[in-house]
Amino acid sequence: MQSVTAARLTTVLIQIAHGYSGSKRPAPKVQPRDFLPFPDWKPTAAVSDGPDGPTKFILSELVRTQCLPLHVYAALATAATGPT
């Protein structure tokens, strides 16, 4: 997954660099796929937008040990499921 993130970041950096270059030419057409070490990869659709089991367990343990405030847990849970 880090390769995908790095590829997306690279495309953003290329667009920003082109913007600062002052060039009158249009920005290069690049896609994250151009920077991946596995060129035929296509992202799979997520089964669920909510947090998975291990994530819920870790968050509940952090709340139980008072390392994570309850309002932060509620905000994370709301953000993970999307706006209602």
Buried (B, 14 or more C-beta within 10 A) or exposed (E): EEEBEEBBEBBEEBEEEBEEEEEEEEEEEBEBBEBBEEEEEEEEEEEEEEBEEEEEEEBEEBBEEEEBEEEEBEEBEEEBEEEE
